[in-house]
Amino acid sequence: MEADTVGRCLAAGASVQGSINRQGQTILDLFVVEHAAMIESALEHKGSPQDVTRLYVEQQEAAFQVMRSLVDKGAVLSAGTAVLKPGLR
């Protein structure tokens, strides 16, 4: 998730509350799945340690902005029940 895109969607009135699919997952659940994939990607990166670290820090900072924007608008996790159902992964 890109901070600018999320910010524009939120500014336009997009709701972050409620489920986004039949499994009951929320937008914050989706964020967590994408964030985990980003971390896995950083661990598998074949560049120099300095480049991987720089990229990881930049991605973490951007992810924190997205998470903060979502939480500030009321986004919540599905309390662990929906993420056990097939859907996002």
N, C-alpha and C positions, 0 to 999 in steps of 0.2 A: 504494500500500500504506500502510495506516495503522499507525503504531507500536504503538498499543494492541492492535489486532487481531492483528498479528504476534506481539507479546509474549504474548498469551493462547494463541495456537496453539502457540508454542514451549514455554510453560509446561505445556501439556497433553500435550507429547510429540511434536508434529509433527516429522517428519524433514525436514531441509533438504538431505540428501545424495541423490544420484541424480537421474535424469531425471524430468521431470514430464509428458513427452509422447513420442510416437513419434519425434519429431525429435531427441531426446536433449538437449533444453534443460533447464536447471536452474532452480530458483527464483530464483537470482541473475541468470540471463539475463532472466527475467521482470521482476525489479526494474529492471534496466538499461533495458529497453524502456519500462517505465512512467516511469522517471526522465527518459528522453529526451523522452517525450511531455509531461511536466510542464514541462521547459525550453522546448520549442516553444510551449506554451501561454502561458508567461510572456512570451515574445518577441512573441506576437500580441495580448497584452492591450491594451485600448484606454484604460485608466485613466490617471491622472496618473503621472508618473515616480516620485513618492514612494510611491504606493500599490502600483505594480507592484514596486518594489524591496522594500518591506516584505513583500509577499506572497511574493516569490521567496526572500527570506532565511528566512522562516518555513518554507516548503516544503523548502528545502535542509536546514535543521536537523532537521526531521522525517524527511526521507529519510536523513540520516546516521544517525539513531537506528535506523532500520529496517535499513540496511546493516550497521551494527555488530552488531546483534542476530543477523542471519543469518550473518555471517562468524564471530562468536564461537561459533556452534553448528556450524560446519564447512561452511557453504555455499561453493561454488566456482562459477566460470563454467565453461561447457562447453568451454573452451580454443579458442573461436572456430570450431569445426567445426560444431556444431549450429546456431549462430545464422545460418549460411549457408543452412540448409534452411528451406523455408516452414513457417510454423506460428504464431508469435506475432504477426506483423505482418500 
